[in-house]
Amino acid sequence: MKMSELLNNIKTIQVTGAVDVEVDDITIDSREVKKNSMFVAVKGFKVDGHKFINDAVAKGASVIVVENPDAVPVGLIDPEKSAEIVVENSRLSLAEISHYFYGRPSEKLKLIGITGTKGKTTTSYFIRSVLDFLNIKSGLIGTNKYLVGEKQFPSKLTTPEANKINWLMKEMVTEGCEYCIMEVSSHSIALHRIDYLDFDFGVFTNITSDHMDFHKTFEDYFQTKKTFFDFLKPDATAIVNADDKNWKNLVNETKAKYFTYGINEPSDFQIKNVEYDLDGTRFEIEYGKRTYSVNTKLIGKFNAYNATAAFSVLSLSGLDAEKIVEGINQTPQVPGRFEVLGEGKKKVIVDYSHTADSLKEALLAIHHIVKGERKIYTVFGCGGDRDKEKRPVMGKIAEELSDMVIVTSDNPRSEDPFDIINEILDGMKGENYKVIEDRETAIKEAILNSPSDAVILVAGKGHEDYQEIKGVRKYFSDKETVLKYLK
């Protein structure tokens, strides 16, 4: 594409150099730059992309986009062969440029955005599974992976940068996808990754304290989520969890029409008679004048909420309700989301619960299942370089709701693992715990030295297949480790 075509659609402060240069791709990573790339210099949390402008030009970038023109050395840009664009906000411009460069792909898809502290991934899997069941081609952008039809790409961020989002959606359009299901993180909202996208549905699962290392206050976290709904278009549809006390404030300024789902509060999609055990979850959805019976393999009351959110979106999208239920019932286990392992009496549940509220919900679900007749062991740690306030709270919850707790490492990242562990222990006042810093050894201890009918929760990492220690990632899978010692 000629840069001049882009300039007709984007906001700029200043443009210098050759305006008719070719642009073949867009990147914010100088290591990805090749001939005719557009390099957008973005200020990150740890690294400022403006420091890599020289590298980008040396590798053949035809266009440099900056918000700090002083970062471009005098004479670096050859005005005959390349161009410099100065913008007010590089992140916002990245979203705008990507939207137009990739052909406004979100406008050609039924785009479903799912936001909330918990439940985003599972809800997205329910929706994707139903669409597969109905032979409707779709794409998925989320925590576990990115999917374009049957093509799979590794996921580095729950919601990737705007250039990656729009590239993925362009691929979806090319592949003939009708729907795109996207997990929308609070980071992506705050950092303009989803700006200029044309959402048809916005789903709110719930909100509890999370990402306080980034947002600092719950109010900021909430307002960021609210922004997503404030900017939905008038012909979009919002679907919100009425059992979350924040839902009314969330949608009080949205232009979209909205529907509710829930158990405790009167809702458009009413959830009733929830029952669950280690084999799955059974419940009913009342919508309009009909009642639909659901029997999903996924376990827990929280999965009744997730499945109903999916049902709400797809039924309001115009799909047949009975077929949607069939698709929900056939949805396979979501990797690392309350995933039950074990052929004998002893069961291990691998779960991504990494906040205080999600850990509590997982343990309460286990209590509901075992009904005081089996011992509950919990293996967990907390991530480094993240919200520290939750560490003692999670220690307290684990201790109070478990017969035995093994405190271990999660992803300590740049922190000392024992500093994190000691902050967890600050919330634990009893004696029903032990510390085993090495995560594999901790899992082994729980499996080999618990009663034969124990239920063991391995919490925190879920689907992740790595541990990050001192900034270095090494391969590690909770599930594989569990299966190794169960055998």
C-alpha positions as CSV (number, residue, x, y, z in Angstrom):
1,M,0.0,0.0,0.0
2,K,1.2,3.5,-0.8
3,M,1.7,5.6,2.4
4,S,-0.3,8.4,0.6
5,E,-3.4,6.1,0.8
6,L,-3.0,5.8,4.6
7,L,-2.5,9.6,5.0
8,N,-6.0,10.2,3.6
9,N,-7.5,8.3,6.6
10,I,-5.2,9.0,9.6
11,K,-4.6,11.9,11.9
12,T,-1.1,13.3,11.9
13,I,0.8,16.4,13.3
14,Q,3.5,16.5,10.6
15,V,4.6,14.4,7.7
16,T,8.1,14.8,6.1
17,G,9.8,12.8,3.3
18,A,8.5,10.7,0.5
19,V,4.8,10.3,0.8
20,D,4.4,7.7,-2.0
21,V,6.7,5.1,-0.4
22,E,5.4,1.5,-0.2
23,V,4.3,0.1,3.1
24,D,4.2,-3.8,3.3
25,D,3.6,-4.3,7.0
26,I,3.4,-2.6,10.4
27,T,5.4,-3.4,13.5
28,I,6.4,-1.9,16.8
29,D,9.3,-4.3,17.2
30,S,12.5,-3.2,15.5
31,R,13.6,-6.9,15.3
32,E,10.7,-7.6,12.9
33,V,11.5,-4.7,10.6
34,K,12.3,-5.5,6.9
35,K,12.3,-3.6,3.7
36,N,9.2,-1.4,3.4
37,S,8.0,-1.9,7.0
38,M,6.3,0.9,8.8
39,F,7.9,1.1,12.3
40,V,5.7,2.7,15.0
41,A,7.8,3.9,17.9
42,V,5.7,3.1,21.0
43,K,6.7,3.9,24.6
44,G,6.4,0.6,26.5
45,F,6.6,-0.1,30.3
46,K,10.3,-1.0,30.2
47,V,11.5,-0.1,26.7
48,D,10.8,3.0,24.6
49,G,10.6,2.2,20.9
50,H,12.0,5.6,20.0
51,K,15.4,4.3,21.1
52,F,15.3,1.8,18.2
53,I,14.5,4.1,15.3
54,N,18.1,3.9,14.0
55,D,17.8,0.1,13.9
56,A,14.5,0.2,12.1
57,V,15.8,2.5,9.4
58,A,19.0,0.5,9.0
59,K,16.8,-2.6,8.3
60,G,14.8,-0.9,5.6
61,A,11.8,0.7,7.2
62,S,10.1,3.0,4.7
63,V,8.1,4.9,7.3
64,I,8.8,5.9,10.9
65,V,5.9,6.9,13.1
66,V,6.9,8.8,16.3
67,E,5.3,10.9,19.0
68,N,8.7,12.4,20.0
69,P,10.2,13.9,16.9
70,D,13.4,14.8,18.8
71,A,14.1,11.1,19.0
72,V,14.8,11.0,15.2
73,P,18.4,12.0,14.5
74,V,18.9,14.8,12.0
75,G,19.6,13.4,8.5
76,L,18.5,9.8,9.4
77,I,15.4,9.9,7.2
78,D,16.3,10.0,3.4
79,P,13.5,12.3,2.1
80,E,13.7,10.6,-1.3
81,K,13.2,7.1,-0.1
82,S,11.4,7.2,3.3
83,A,9.2,9.3,5.5
84,E,8.6,10.4,9.1
85,I,5.1,10.8,10.6
86,V,4.7,12.7,13.8
87,V,1.6,11.9,15.8
88,E,0.2,12.9,19.2
89,N,-0.1,9.3,20.6
90,S,1.8,6.5,19.0
91,R,-0.4,3.7,20.5
92,L,-3.6,5.4,19.4
93,S,-2.1,5.9,15.9
94,L,-1.0,2.3,15.7
95,A,-4.7,1.3,16.1
96,E,-5.9,3.8,13.6
97,I,-3.2,3.0,11.0
98,S,-3.7,-0.8,11.5
99,H,-7.4,-0.5,11.0
100,Y,-7.1,1.1,7.6
101,F,-3.9,-0.7,6.5
102,Y,-5.5,-4.1,6.9
103,G,-8.8,-3.1,5.2
104,R,-11.0,-2.3,8.2
105,P,-11.4,-6.1,8.9
106,S,-13.5,-5.8,12.1
107,E,-16.3,-4.3,10.0
108,K,-16.5,-7.5,7.9
109,L,-16.9,-9.8,10.9
110,K,-19.4,-10.3,13.7
111,L,-17.0,-9.2,16.5
112,I,-17.7,-10.4,20.0
113,G,-15.6,-8.7,22.8
114,I,-15.5,-10.4,26.2
115,T,-14.2,-8.5,29.2
116,G,-14.1,-9.2,32.9
117,T,-11.7,-10.4,35.6
118,K,-12.6,-14.1,35.3
119,G,-14.4,-16.2,32.7
120,K,-13.2,-14.6,29.5
121,T,-11.4,-17.6,28.2
122,T,-14.0,-20.2,29.0
123,T,-16.8,-18.0,27.6
124,S,-14.9,-17.6,24.4
125,Y,-14.3,-21.4,24.1
126,F,-18.1,-22.0,24.6
127,I,-18.9,-19.6,21.8
128,R,-16.2,-21.0,19.5
129,S,-17.3,-24.6,20.2
130,V,-21.0,-23.8,19.4
131,L,-20.0,-22.1,16.1
132,D,-17.9,-25.1,15.2
133,F,-20.8,-27.4,16.0
134,L,-23.0,-25.3,13.7
135,N,-20.3,-25.3,11.0
136,I,-19.9,-21.5,11.2
137,K,-16.3,-20.5,10.6
138,S,-14.8,-18.2,13.2
139,G,-11.6,-16.8,14.6
140,L,-10.5,-16.5,18.3
141,I,-8.1,-14.1,20.0
142,G,-7.4,-14.9,23.6
143,T,-5.2,-16.0,26.4
144,N,-4.6,-19.6,25.4
145,K,-4.1,-19.2,21.6
146,Y,-5.2,-17.3,18.5
147,L,-7.3,-19.2,15.9
148,V,-8.1,-18.3,12.3
149,G,-10.5,-20.9,11.2
150,E,-8.4,-24.1,11.9
151,K,-5.1,-22.2,11.7
152,Q,-3.5,-21.8,15.1
153,F,-1.0,-19.1,16.3
154,P,0.7,-18.9,19.7
155,S,-0.7,-16.3,22.1
156,K,1.7,-14.0,23.9
157,L,-0.9,-11.5,25.2
158,T,-4.5,-12.1,26.0
159,T,-5.3,-9.2,23.7
160,P,-2.4,-8.5,21.3
161,E,-1.2,-5.1,20.0
162,A,-3.4,-3.3,17.5
163,N,-1.3,-4.3,14.4
164,K,-1.5,-8.0,15.4
165,I,-5.3,-7.8,16.1
166,N,-6.0,-6.3,12.7
167,W,-3.7,-8.6,10.9
168,L,-5.4,-11.6,12.5
169,M,-8.8,-10.3,11.6
170,K,-7.7,-9.6,8.0
171,E,-6.6,-13.3,7.9
172,M,-10.0,-14.3,9.3
173,V,-11.8,-12.4,6.5
174,T,-9.6,-14.0,3.9
175,E,-10.3,-17.4,5.4
176,G,-14.1,-16.8,5.2
177,C,-14.7,-16.5,8.9
178,E,-18.1,-15.0,9.9
179,Y,-17.4,-14.4,13.6
180,C,-14.4,-13.2,15.6
181,I,-14.4,-13.9,19.4
182,M,-12.0,-11.7,21.3
183,E,-10.9,-11.6,25.0
184,V,-10.6,-7.9,25.9
185,S,-8.1,-7.3,28.7
186,S,-8.1,-4.1,30.7
187,H,-4.6,-3.5,29.5
188,S,-5.8,-3.5,25.9
189,I,-8.5,-1.0,26.6
190,A,-6.1,1.4,28.5
191,L,-3.4,1.1,25.9
192,H,-5.7,1.7,22.8
193,R,-5.2,-1.8,21.3
194,I,-8.9,-2.2,20.6
195,D,-9.5,1.4,19.4
196,Y,-11.2,1.7,16.0
197,L,-12.5,-1.9,16.2
198,D,-16.2,-2.4,15.2
199,F,-17.7,-4.5,18.0
200,D,-21.1,-6.1,17.5
201,F,-21.3,-7.6,21.0
202,G,-19.7,-6.7,24.3
203,V,-19.8,-9.2,27.2
204,F,-19.1,-8.4,30.8
205,T,-18.4,-11.5,33.0
206,N,-17.5,-9.9,36.4
207,I,-15.0,-7.7,38.1
208,T,-12.9,-8.2,41.2
209,S,-9.6,-6.7,42.2
210,D,-6.8,-7.5,39.7
211,H,-3.9,-6.0,37.9
212,M,-3.3,-3.5,40.7
213,D,0.3,-3.2,39.7
214,F,-1.0,-1.5,36.5
215,H,-4.2,0.2,37.5
216,K,-3.2,1.1,41.1
217,T,-6.8,1.4,42.2
218,F,-10.0,-0.6,41.8
219,E,-11.8,2.5,40.5
220,D,-9.3,2.9,37.7
221,Y,-9.6,-0.7,36.8
222,F,-13.4,-0.4,36.8
223,Q,-13.4,2.8,34.7
224,T,-11.1,1.1,32.2
225,K,-13.6,-1.7,31.7
226,K,-16.4,0.8,31.6
227,T,-14.7,2.6,28.7
228,F,-15.2,-0.5,26.5
229,F,-19.0,-0.3,27.0
230,D,-19.1,3.5,26.7
231,F,-17.8,3.3,23.2
232,L,-20.0,0.5,21.8
233,K,-22.0,1.7,18.8
234,P,-25.8,2.2,19.1
235,D,-26.5,-0.9,17.1
236,A,-24.2,-3.1,19.2
237,T,-25.4,-5.3,22.0
238,A,-24.0,-5.5,25.6
239,I,-24.5,-8.6,27.7
240,V,-23.8,-8.2,31.4
241,N,-23.7,-10.3,34.5
242,A,-26.5,-9.0,36.7
243,D,-25.1,-10.7,39.8
244,D,-22.1,-8.4,39.7
245,K,-23.0,-5.4,41.8
246,N,-21.1,-3.1,39.4
247,W,-23.1,-3.9,36.2
248,K,-25.4,-0.9,36.3
249,N,-22.6,1.6,36.6
250,L,-20.8,-0.3,33.8
251,V,-23.5,0.3,31.2
252,N,-25.1,3.5,32.5
253,E,-23.6,5.5,29.6
254,T,-23.5,2.9,26.9
255,K,-25.2,3.6,23.6
256,A,-25.7,-0.1,23.0
257,K,-28.8,-2.0,23.9
258,Y,-28.1,-4.4,26.8
259,F,-29.3,-7.7,28.2
260,T,-28.6,-9.3,31.6
261,Y,-27.9,-12.8,32.7
262,G,-27.6,-14.2,36.3
263,I,-28.7,-16.5,39.1
264,N,-29.5,-14.2,42.0
265,E,-30.9,-11.2,40.3
266,P,-33.9,-11.1,37.9
267,S,-32.3,-11.3,34.4
268,D,-33.2,-11.6,30.7
269,F,-31.3,-14.9,30.7
270,Q,-32.2,-16.5,34.1
271,I,-29.9,-19.3,35.3
272,K,-31.7,-21.8,37.5
273,N,-31.2,-25.1,39.4
274,V,-27.4,-25.3,39.1
275,E,-25.9,-28.7,40.1
276,Y,-22.4,-29.9,39.6
277,D,-19.9,-32.6,40.5
278,L,-16.7,-34.0,39.1
279,D,-18.5,-35.1,35.9
280,G,-19.9,-31.7,34.9
281,T,-22.6,-29.1,35.5
282,R,-26.3,-29.2,34.9
283,F,-28.6,-26.2,35.0
284,E,-31.5,-24.4,33.2
285,I,-31.7,-21.1,31.2
286,E,-35.0,-19.3,31.1
287,Y,-35.2,-16.9,28.2
288,G,-38.4,-15.4,26.9
289,K,-41.1,-18.0,27.5
290,R,-38.8,-21.0,27.1
291,T,-36.6,-23.0,29.4
292,Y,-33.4,-24.7,28.1
293,S,-31.7,-27.6,29.9
294,V,-27.9,-27.5,29.8
295,N,-25.6,-30.4,30.7
296,T,-21.9,-29.3,30.2
297,K,-18.8,-31.2,30.9
298,L,-17.2,-28.1,32.4
299,I,-17.5,-28.0,36.2
300,G,-18.7,-25.4,38.6
301,K,-21.3,-22.7,39.1
302,F,-19.0,-20.2,37.4
303,N,-19.2,-22.3,34.3
304,A,-23.0,-22.0,34.4
305,Y,-22.4,-18.2,34.1
306,N,-19.9,-18.6,31.3
307,A,-22.1,-21.0,29.3
308,T,-25.1,-18.6,29.7
309,A,-23.0,-15.7,28.6
310,A,-22.2,-17.7,25.4
311,F,-25.8,-18.7,25.0
312,S,-26.9,-15.1,25.3
313,V,-24.6,-13.8,22.7
314,L,-25.4,-16.5,20.1
315,S,-29.1,-16.5,20.6
316,L,-29.2,-12.7,20.3
317,S,-27.1,-13.1,17.2
318,G,-30.0,-15.0,15.7
319,L,-28.8,-18.6,16.0
320,D,-31.2,-21.4,17.0
321,A,-31.3,-21.7,20.8
322,E,-31.7,-25.5,20.8
323,K,-28.7,-25.9,18.6
324,I,-26.7,-23.5,20.8
325,V,-27.5,-25.7,23.8
326,E,-26.3,-28.8,21.9
327,G,-23.1,-27.0,21.1
328,I,-22.5,-26.0,24.7
329,N,-23.1,-29.5,25.9
330,Q,-20.4,-30.7,23.4
331,T,-17.8,-28.1,24.4
332,P,-14.6,-29.9,25.4
333,Q,-12.6,-29.1,28.5
334,V,-10.8,-25.8,28.3
335,P,-7.1,-26.4,29.0
336,G,-6.2,-25.3,32.5
337,R,-9.6,-24.1,33.6
338,F,-10.8,-26.3,36.5
339,E,-9.4,-29.3,34.5
340,V,-9.9,-32.5,36.5
341,L,-7.1,-35.2,36.1
342,G,-6.9,-38.7,37.5
343,E,-8.4,-42.1,36.7
344,G,-8.6,-43.3,40.3
345,K,-10.2,-41.9,43.5
346,K,-7.5,-39.2,43.8
347,K,-8.3,-36.2,41.7
348,V,-6.1,-33.2,40.8
349,I,-7.7,-30.0,39.5
350,V,-5.4,-27.8,37.4
351,D,-6.8,-24.2,37.4
352,Y,-5.7,-20.8,36.2
353,S,-7.0,-19.2,39.4
354,H,-4.4,-16.5,40.2
355,T,-6.4,-13.9,42.0
356,A,-7.8,-14.0,45.5
357,D,-11.4,-14.2,44.3
358,S,-10.8,-16.9,41.7
359,L,-8.8,-19.0,44.2
360,K,-11.7,-18.7,46.6
361,E,-14.3,-19.7,44.0
362,A,-12.2,-22.7,42.9
363,L,-11.9,-24.0,46.5
364,L,-15.6,-23.4,47.3
365,A,-16.5,-25.4,44.2
366,I,-14.3,-28.2,45.5
367,H,-16.0,-28.0,48.9
368,H,-19.4,-28.2,47.2
369,I,-18.2,-31.4,45.4
370,V,-16.5,-33.3,48.2
371,K,-19.1,-32.2,50.9
372,G,-16.6,-32.7,53.7
373,E,-16.0,-36.3,52.9
374,R,-12.5,-35.9,51.3
375,K,-9.4,-34.0,52.1
376,I,-8.5,-30.9,50.1
377,Y,-4.9,-30.1,49.3
378,T,-3.9,-26.8,47.6
379,V,-0.6,-26.1,45.7
380,F,-0.2,-22.5,44.7
381,G,2.1,-19.5,44.5
382,C,1.9,-15.9,43.3
383,G,3.5,-14.2,40.3
384,G,6.4,-11.8,40.6
385,D,6.4,-8.2,39.5
386,R,2.6,-8.1,39.9
387,D,0.0,-7.1,42.4
388,K,1.6,-7.7,45.8
389,E,-1.5,-6.9,47.9
390,K,-3.2,-10.1,46.9
391,R,-0.4,-12.4,48.2
392,P,-1.3,-12.5,52.0
393,V,-5.1,-12.5,51.1
394,M,-4.6,-15.6,48.9
395,G,-2.6,-17.3,51.6
396,K,-5.4,-16.7,54.1
397,I,-8.0,-18.1,51.6
398,A,-6.0,-21.2,50.8
399,E,-5.3,-21.9,54.5
400,E,-9.0,-21.5,55.6
401,L,-10.4,-23.6,52.7
402,S,-7.8,-26.4,52.5
403,D,-6.8,-29.2,54.8
404,M,-3.2,-28.8,53.6
405,V,-1.5,-26.0,51.6
406,I,1.8,-26.2,49.9
407,V,3.1,-22.8,49.1
408,T,5.4,-22.8,46.1
409,S,6.6,-20.6,43.1
410,D,4.4,-19.5,40.3
411,N,6.3,-17.2,37.9
412,P,8.6,-15.2,40.2
413,R,9.9,-13.3,37.2
414,S,12.6,-10.8,38.5
415,E,11.7,-11.2,42.2
416,D,13.3,-13.5,44.7
417,P,10.9,-16.5,45.0
418,F,11.2,-16.6,48.8
419,D,10.2,-12.9,49.1
420,I,7.0,-13.7,47.3
421,I,6.4,-16.8,49.5
422,N,7.0,-14.9,52.7
423,E,4.4,-12.3,51.6
424,I,1.9,-15.2,51.1
425,L,2.8,-16.6,54.5
426,D,2.0,-13.2,56.1
427,G,-1.7,-14.1,55.6
428,M,-1.5,-17.6,57.1
429,K,-1.9,-18.0,60.8
430,G,-2.4,-21.8,61.2
431,E,-0.1,-24.8,60.8
432,N,-1.7,-26.6,57.9
433,Y,0.9,-25.6,55.4
434,K,4.4,-26.2,54.2
435,V,6.8,-24.4,51.9
436,I,8.3,-26.2,48.9
437,E,9.7,-23.5,46.5
438,D,10.4,-25.9,43.6
439,R,7.0,-26.2,41.9
440,E,7.5,-29.8,40.5
441,T,8.5,-31.0,44.0
442,A,5.5,-29.3,45.5
443,I,3.1,-31.0,43.1
444,K,4.9,-34.3,43.7
445,E,4.5,-33.9,47.4
446,A,0.8,-33.1,47.2
447,I,0.1,-36.1,45.0
448,L,2.3,-38.8,46.7
449,N,1.7,-37.8,50.3
450,S,-2.1,-37.1,50.4
451,P,-4.9,-39.5,51.2
452,S,-5.9,-41.9,48.4
453,D,-9.2,-40.0,47.8
454,A,-7.9,-36.5,48.2
455,V,-8.8,-33.7,45.8
456,I,-5.8,-31.5,45.0
457,L,-6.0,-28.1,43.5
458,V,-2.9,-26.9,41.6
459,A,-3.7,-23.3,41.1
460,G,-2.2,-20.3,39.3
461,K,-0.7,-21.3,36.0
462,G,-3.5,-23.4,34.3
463,H,-2.7,-23.7,30.6
464,E,0.7,-22.0,30.8
465,D,3.6,-24.2,29.7
466,Y,6.5,-22.2,31.2
467,Q,7.9,-20.8,34.4
468,E,9.7,-17.4,34.3
469,I,12.5,-17.2,36.8
470,K,14.9,-14.3,37.0
471,G,13.6,-13.1,33.6
472,V,14.3,-16.5,31.9
473,R,11.4,-18.7,30.7
474,K,11.8,-22.5,31.0
475,Y,9.4,-25.1,29.9
476,F,7.0,-26.2,32.7
477,S,3.5,-27.6,32.5
478,D,1.4,-28.2,35.6
479,K,-0.8,-30.7,33.7
480,E,2.2,-32.7,32.5
481,T,3.8,-32.7,36.0
482,V,0.5,-33.8,37.6
483,L,0.1,-36.7,35.1
484,K,3.7,-37.7,35.6
485,Y,3.2,-38.3,39.4
486,L,-0.4,-39.6,39.2
487,K,1.0,-42.5,37.2
